[in-house]
């Protein structure tokens, strides 16, 4: 069993490394929650209250219009244009685009499930013609080449992004498979939450949980109670 638990922890840490590498500005809990809901219902993008924190001096109107263009939702703006909050459908691709925005420094969010009156709840922890050409044909040809290079660069970046997100999804599904294989009777959400808290805590103490177990009918309750006390040290169950 120790080797199985170690394998789970190793794959989990590998997944976190992918988050840190490909989505460095996104809160891990938000990515985990989104992947879980997309896996359960891959045909529908879930709705979240997404909050993005930007650098001071960010053009708030330009950023607001950009968010509306991508989400069809006008975000609320706080803290002198450095905090944006919008309730909208969310995908991993959208998180990647937000993370790649040079103005953004951190992104977090909460699942809401519907378009409603949620508000912010988190705090921050056209190409120019070249002047050197007088010929219109030369200018047009150069511009065409610039546009073509830009499109090629965008296509390469798009393919790179697809590969990165595909890798995250594959490792996430692999981790879920390990949960189902090695801990089939334990809620995957509980396992993932525990692993996250183990990674976040700086001390060796295990986090506290209210754990509920459901047994087969006819199970000897006293035997089960004694086993729980023996394994956990809990005296009040």
N, C-alpha and C positions, 0 to 999 in steps of 0.2 A: 504493500500500500504506500510506503514512503516514496518509492520510485515513481508511482503514479501521481502522487501529490506534487513531487518535484517537477515532473513533466508538465503538469498544469501550470505551476508557478513560472517555469521557464518560458512557456508559450505566452503566458500572460505578459511577462516582462518584455518579450519580443514585440508583442502588440503595442505596448506602451511606447517602446522605442520608435515604432512606425508613426505613432501619433506625434511624438516629439519631433520627428524628422520631417514629416510631410504636412502636419497641421500644428505647427508649434505655438500658434496663438490661441488655439481652441481649448477650452476646458475639457479634460478627459471624460468627466461625467456626462457632458453633453454629447460627445462622440459615441460613448458607450450606449447611452439611452437611445440615440438616433439609430444606431446599427441594430439594436435589439428590436425596435419597432418596425424598421424596414424589413428585417428578417421575418417577422410575424406577418406583415402585410406589405409585400414588395410592390404591389400595384398602386399604393396610395402614399403620397408624401405626408407625414404627420405635421401637425401645426405646433409651432413653438413660439414663445416670446423670446426673441433673440436680442441680445444686448451687445453692442460693439463699442469699445473704448478706443478713441483716436488720439493722435498726438495734438498738443496745443497748436493753434494756428491753422487747423484743418478748415478748408472751405466748406462750411456746414451746408450751404445751399446746394453746392455741387454734389456733396456726399448724399444729401437727402434725395436729390433727383436721381442719383445713381441707384440708391436703394429702391426707390419707387419703380424705376425701370426694370429692375430684376425681380421684384416681389409683388408689384402692383399694390403696395401698401406704403402710405406715407408714414415714416417713422417719427416718433416723438424725439425731440432733441433736448438734452440737458447739459449742465456744466459747461456753458460757454462753447458749445459745439464740439465737445469731446466725448459725449455719451449719447448713443443712438439706440432706441428700443422700438422694435416692430414685431407684431404678432402675425406670422405667416407660415405657409408650408415650407418645409425645409428638406434639403437633400444633402448628401455628402459632397456633391459637386459644388453646391452653394457655399458650404463651409470652407472648401478648398479655395474658392474665389475670394471669400472674405479674408481668409488667412494670408493670401498672397497680396492683399492690398497694403501698400507701403505706409498708408496713413494709420492703419489699424494696429493696435498694440496688444489687445486682448479681446476675446469673445467668450461669452457665456450665455446660458439660456435655460429655460424651463419648458417642459411639455405642457401645453394647454389643451390640446385636443379640439379646439374650436376657435373661431374668430370672435373675440369678445373684448371686454373692456379692461384687459390687463394693462398694468403699467410697469415701468422699470422697477426692479427690485434688487439690483446688484450694484456694488461699488467696484472701483478699480483696485484691486490688489495689483486733322487736317493738316496735312503736310504742306509746307511752304515751298513755293517755286524757288529754285536756286538762283542766287543773284549773279553768279559768275557766267551765266549763259544768256546771250541776247537772242539766240535763235529759239523760236517757239517750239520747233520740232525737237531740238536738242533738250529743251526743258521738259517737254512732254514725255520724251523717251526716258529721261532720268527719273522723272516722277513715277512713270510706269514701273521702272525697275525697283524703285524704293517701295512702292506699294506691294510689288511681287515679293520682295524680300521680307517685308513686314508680314504678309500673309503666310509665307513659308515658315517664318519664325513662330507665328501664332499656331500653325498646324503642328509643328514639332512640340511646342509647349502643351498643346491640347492632348497629344498622344502621350506625352510624358505624364501629364496629370491623370489620364485614364489608367495608365499602368500603375501609378502610385495608389490610386483609390482601389483598383482591383486587388492589389497586394494586401491592403488593409482588410478588405472584405474577405479574402481567402483565409487570412490568418484568423480573423474573427470567427468565421464559420468553423475552422479547425479547432479553435478553443471550445466552441459550443459542443462540438463532437466529443471532445475529451470529457467535458462535463457529463454528457449523456452516457458515455462509456464507463467512466470510473466512478461517477457519483450520480447514478440514474434516478435515485429517489430524492435528490436535493434540488430545490428550485434554483435554476441557473442564475436568476437575478440575485439571489442570496449569495451564491458563490462569488459572483463578479463583484458584488459590493464588498464582501469580505476581503478579497484580494486587493481591491482598491484602497481600502482602509489600512491594510497591512503595509502597503507601499507608502502611504502617506504618513503613517505614524513614525516618529523617530525613536520611540522606545520599544522595548521587547514585549510589552504587555499586550495581550490579545484584546480586541475590542469587545464590548458587551452587546449582546443581542437578546431580544425576546424570541426564542426559538420555539416553534410549534411543530409537533410531530403527530402524524396520523397513522394509526396501526390497524391491522386486520381485526375484524370482529372476533371476540372471544379471547383476546390477548389478556394474560394475567397482569392486571394493572400494578400490583405490588412488585412483581418481578421487574416490570418495566421501570417503575419508579426507582427501585434499588439500582438498576443499571445506570440510569441517568445521573443519580447522585454519585455513583462510583466514577463515572467518566468526567463529570463536570465539577463536582464538588458543591453543586447547588443543594441547599437544604430546604428551600421553599419552592415546591413545584406542585 
